[in-house]
Amino acid sequence: MINLQPTGEKQKLGVVILVEDITEQKVLERSKDEFLSIASHELRTPLTAIRGNASLIKKYYGDKLPNSDTVEMIDDIHGSAVRLIDIVNDFLDASSLEQGKMHMTPEIFLPSEVIQDVVHDLNAWAESKEVGLIIDPSVSTTTNVTADKHRIKQVLYNLIGNSVKFTNEGTVTIAATQDQVKVNVRVIDTGKGVPAESQKMLFRKFQQAGSNLLTRDNTNGTGLGLYISKLIIEQSGGKIKLESSEQGKGSTFVFSLPRTDAKPAEQEPAQ
């Protein structure tokens, strides 16, 4: 507080300190996270049974099903169960990463190994959309990185899968560069691009790359893919971002991982 003296001079009379008890808020947040985690675990078991039984019905009783409508219903049950399991897994991954409970197993590997595996798995889907999946020669020139190989694959599935999803025709190219401390992997597509108003929100929880921030496209997943990817990359000592995007021309996402042979003093701190 400041008091103005008759002479015009300012004189401090005291200090106001505001103290807010946020204990209850923290307890509520933790309870919410624990509830989502427990609920997700409990949902996964019956959903896995539904998916498995639908597959078995088609495998062993497919020729006994009365008509094509019944077959289509079984396919819908199986497809819906798979989608729900994916949603549950996303919730569990996000919760584990946020709470620091996800077990990471760092190992040494070449980025080209996981890139080739992911492209091989997604290639048939990309071809069905008339989208070319291209591995740039630069990928084979990178050195070893140290990270959890399984989780980096998960990041690549998210990035490359998103690029294929939002590209109706054209190409999705995976390229790489490196410097003395890190390897940079880029996913470059010729798709729809990300609207300017959505770009700053991309890596936030439940945010999707649609043109309307208030409208969700149910075919585009939970909106957790990029958020989970960000947490994985940052906990691996790297960074991830949307490097560039232009509507109607495509987008470029890039993430970095620490080189195995980089000296500890040279490595950049994760942000």
Secondary structure per residue as TSV (DSSP state, phi and psi in degrees):
chain	resnum	aa	ss	phi	psi
A	1	M	-	360.0	145.1
A	2	I	E	-127.0	134.0
A	3	N	E	-113.0	130.6
A	4	L	E	-89.3	117.9
A	5	Q	-	-76.8	160.2
A	6	P	T	-53.6	-29.3
A	7	T	T	-76.6	-8.6
A	8	G	S	95.2	-4.3
A	9	E	-	-78.8	148.1
A	10	K	E	-92.7	139.0
A	11	Q	E	-134.0	127.2
A	12	K	E	-75.3	130.1
A	13	L	-	-103.5	-20.4
A	14	G	-	168.0	-174.6
A	15	V	-	-130.0	136.7
A	16	V	-	-100.6	124.1
A	17	I	-	-116.7	124.2
A	18	L	-	-102.7	125.4
A	19	V	-	-118.4	126.7
A	20	E	-	-119.6	128.2
A	21	D	-	-85.2	112.4
A	22	I	-	-106.8	15.0
A	23	T	H	-57.4	-47.5
A	24	E	H	-63.0	-38.5
A	25	Q	H	-62.8	-43.1
A	26	K	H	-65.2	-40.1
A	27	V	H	-62.8	-42.1
A	28	L	H	-64.3	-41.0
A	29	E	H	-63.8	-43.2
A	30	R	H	-65.8	-39.8
A	31	S	H	-63.0	-39.7
A	32	K	H	-63.1	-45.6
A	33	D	H	-63.3	-41.9
A	34	E	H	-66.2	-38.8
A	35	F	H	-62.3	-46.4
A	36	L	H	-61.6	-40.0
A	37	S	H	-65.5	-47.4
A	38	I	H	-65.0	-45.0
A	39	A	H	-60.9	-41.0
A	40	S	H	-64.8	-43.0
A	41	H	H	-60.9	-43.7
A	42	E	H	-68.2	-30.9
A	43	L	H	-74.5	-32.7
A	44	R	H	-64.3	-37.2
A	45	T	H	-62.7	-53.4
A	46	P	H	-66.6	-32.3
A	47	L	H	-66.6	-38.3
A	48	T	H	-63.7	-38.1
A	49	A	H	-65.2	-41.4
A	50	I	H	-62.6	-46.2
A	51	R	H	-61.2	-45.9
A	52	G	H	-64.6	-42.9
A	53	N	H	-67.7	-36.2
A	54	A	H	-63.2	-39.5
A	55	S	H	-65.3	-41.6
A	56	L	H	-66.3	-37.9
A	57	I	H	-60.0	-44.6
A	58	K	H	-67.9	-37.6
A	59	K	H	-70.6	-45.1
A	60	Y	H	-100.1	-20.2
A	61	Y	H	-125.1	12.0
A	62	G	G	-56.6	-40.5
A	63	D	G	-77.6	-7.5
A	64	K	G	-102.8	-5.9
A	65	L	S	-67.4	138.4
A	66	P	S	-63.7	-36.8
A	67	N	S	-158.8	175.8
A	68	S	H	-65.9	-29.0
A	69	D	H	-63.7	-38.7
A	70	T	H	-66.3	-42.5
A	71	V	H	-59.8	-42.6
A	72	E	H	-64.0	-37.5
A	73	M	H	-65.3	-40.9
A	74	I	H	-63.2	-41.3
A	75	D	H	-62.0	-41.0
A	76	D	H	-63.8	-41.9
A	77	I	H	-61.3	-46.1
A	78	H	H	-63.3	-47.1
A	79	G	H	-63.0	-40.5
A	80	S	H	-67.1	-38.4
A	81	A	H	-64.8	-42.2
A	82	V	H	-60.9	-45.1
A	83	R	H	-62.9	-42.8
A	84	L	H	-64.9	-38.2
A	85	I	H	-63.0	-40.7
A	86	D	H	-61.2	-41.5
A	87	I	H	-63.8	-45.9
A	88	V	H	-60.2	-43.5
A	89	N	H	-62.5	-38.1
A	90	D	H	-62.5	-44.6
A	91	F	H	-60.7	-44.1
A	92	L	H	-64.9	-42.5
A	93	D	H	-63.6	-45.9
A	94	A	H	-61.3	-44.2
A	95	S	H	-63.5	-44.6
A	96	S	H	-64.2	-41.5
A	97	L	H	-67.3	-42.9
A	98	E	H	-62.5	-37.2
A	99	Q	T	-89.6	1.0
A	100	G	T	68.7	25.1
A	101	K	-	-103.4	-2.8
A	102	M	-	-75.8	126.4
A	103	H	-	-80.4	117.3
A	104	M	-	-99.4	137.0
A	105	T	-	-120.5	87.7
A	106	P	E	-63.7	139.6
A	107	E	E	-146.8	165.0
A	108	I	E	-93.5	129.2
A	109	F	E	-157.3	163.2
A	110	L	-	-88.7	133.0
A	111	P	H	-54.8	-33.1
A	112	S	H	-60.3	-30.1
A	113	E	H	-63.5	-50.8
A	114	V	H	-73.2	-33.9
A	115	I	H	-62.4	-45.4
A	116	Q	H	-62.9	-40.0
A	117	D	H	-63.3	-45.5
A	118	V	H	-68.0	-43.1
A	119	V	H	-62.0	-40.2
A	120	H	H	-60.3	-43.0
A	121	D	H	-69.0	-33.1
A	122	L	H	-96.1	-5.6
A	123	N	H	-63.2	-41.7
A	124	A	H	-62.6	-41.5
A	125	W	H	-63.6	-44.0
A	126	A	H	-61.8	-41.9
A	127	E	H	-63.3	-35.2
A	128	S	H	-65.7	-22.5
A	129	K	T	-99.5	5.6
A	130	E	T	59.7	40.3
A	131	V	E	-113.6	127.6
A	132	G	E	-85.8	127.5
A	133	L	E	-97.2	119.2
A	134	I	E	-121.3	130.0
A	135	I	E	-100.6	111.8
A	136	D	-	-65.8	144.6
A	137	P	G	-55.3	-23.8
A	138	S	G	-62.4	-24.0
A	139	V	G	-62.6	-36.0
A	140	S	G	-76.7	-7.5
A	141	T	G	-96.0	-4.9
A	142	T	-	-79.8	155.7
A	143	T	-	-90.1	-179.9
A	144	N	-	-66.8	148.6
A	145	V	E	-122.4	164.9
A	146	T	E	-120.6	116.9
A	147	A	E	-168.7	178.7
A	148	D	E	-79.8	109.7
A	149	K	H	-59.1	-42.5
A	150	H	H	-63.0	-41.0
A	151	R	H	-72.8	-33.2
A	152	I	H	-67.8	-34.7
A	153	K	H	-60.5	-41.1
A	154	Q	H	-60.2	-41.3
A	155	V	H	-62.6	-44.0
A	156	L	H	-65.8	-39.3
A	157	Y	H	-59.2	-41.7
A	158	N	H	-64.5	-50.4
A	159	L	H	-68.3	-49.8
A	160	I	H	-68.4	-39.4
A	161	G	H	-61.1	-42.6
A	162	N	H	-62.3	-42.6
A	163	S	H	-63.0	-43.1
A	164	V	H	-64.4	-41.8
A	165	K	H	-60.0	-39.7
A	166	F	T	-98.4	13.9
A	167	T	-	-118.6	113.2
A	168	N	S	-83.3	-27.4
A	169	E	S	-159.3	153.6
A	170	G	E	121.6	-140.2
A	171	T	E	-139.5	156.0
A	172	V	E	-124.7	118.6
A	173	T	E	-113.9	134.0
A	174	I	E	-107.9	121.4
A	175	A	E	-128.6	170.5
A	176	A	E	-150.7	150.9
A	177	T	E	-138.1	169.4
A	178	Q	E	-152.5	156.3
A	179	D	-	-126.8	-159.9
A	180	Q	S	-70.3	-20.2
A	181	V	S	-121.1	-16.3
A	182	K	E	-148.1	160.3
A	183	V	E	-111.4	132.4
A	184	N	E	-107.5	127.4
A	185	V	E	-112.2	128.2
A	186	R	E	-115.3	139.3
A	187	V	E	-115.5	112.9
A	188	I	E	-116.7	122.3
A	189	D	E	-123.6	164.8
A	190	T	-	-110.2	34.0
A	191	G	S	-86.7	-150.9
A	192	K	S	-69.9	-26.4
A	193	G	-	82.5	163.8
A	194	V	-	-104.9	126.4
A	195	P	-	-55.9	144.2
A	196	A	H	-56.4	-37.7
A	197	E	H	-71.7	-14.5
A	198	S	H	-99.0	-15.2
A	199	Q	H	-62.8	-39.1
A	200	K	T	-73.7	-15.1
A	201	M	T	-99.3	-4.6
A	202	L	T	-55.3	-42.7
A	203	F	T	-93.6	14.7
A	204	R	S	-89.9	157.3
A	205	K	T	-61.9	134.3
A	206	F	T	67.5	11.8
A	207	Q	-	-91.3	132.5
A	208	Q	-	-114.1	162.5
A	209	A	-	-89.4	44.2
A	210	G	-	-87.8	171.9
A	211	S	S	-80.9	-18.1
A	212	N	-	-119.5	117.1
A	213	L	T	-65.6	-20.7
A	214	L	T	-98.5	-2.5
A	215	T	-	-117.7	129.3
A	216	R	-	-102.5	138.7
A	217	D	-	-96.8	113.7
A	218	N	G	-64.8	-14.7
A	219	T	G	-84.8	-5.8
A	220	N	G	-101.9	17.5
A	221	G	-	84.7	-163.4
A	222	T	-	-84.9	-15.9
A	223	G	S	81.8	13.8
A	224	L	-	-103.9	-11.8
A	225	G	H	-56.8	-52.2
A	226	L	H	-70.6	-34.5
A	227	Y	H	-62.7	-46.1
A	228	I	H	-64.1	-41.9
A	229	S	H	-59.6	-41.6
A	230	K	H	-61.9	-45.6
A	231	L	H	-64.1	-41.0
A	232	I	H	-63.6	-48.1
A	233	I	H	-64.8	-42.7
A	234	E	H	-66.2	-37.7
A	235	Q	H	-74.4	-10.7
A	236	S	T	-94.4	1.6
A	237	G	T	88.1	17.2
A	238	G	-	-120.4	-165.9
A	239	K	-	-137.0	156.3
A	240	I	E	-143.3	143.7
A	241	K	E	-162.5	165.2
A	242	L	E	-85.3	111.2
A	243	E	E	-76.9	-40.1
A	244	S	E	-162.3	153.9
A	245	S	E	-162.2	141.1
A	246	E	E	-141.4	126.6
A	247	Q	T	-58.9	132.0
A	248	G	T	84.7	-7.9
A	249	K	T	-122.4	-21.8
A	250	G	E	123.9	179.1
A	251	S	E	-138.3	157.8
A	252	T	E	-131.0	118.0
A	253	F	E	-104.3	145.7
A	254	V	E	-139.7	140.5
A	255	F	E	-135.6	154.0
A	256	S	E	-120.2	152.7
A	257	L	E	-135.9	147.4
A	258	P	E	-69.4	135.8
A	259	R	B	-67.9	142.9
A	260	T	T	-65.0	-34.8
A	261	D	T	-91.5	7.3
A	262	A	S	-74.2	140.3
A	263	K	-	-72.9	139.1
A	264	P	T	-53.2	-37.4
A	265	A	T	-69.4	-21.2
A	266	E	T	-90.5	-18.8
A	267	Q	S	-66.1	138.9
A	268	E	-	-77.8	139.9
A	269	P	-	-68.9	141.4
A	270	A	-	-70.8	142.7
A	271	Q	-	-101.6	360.0
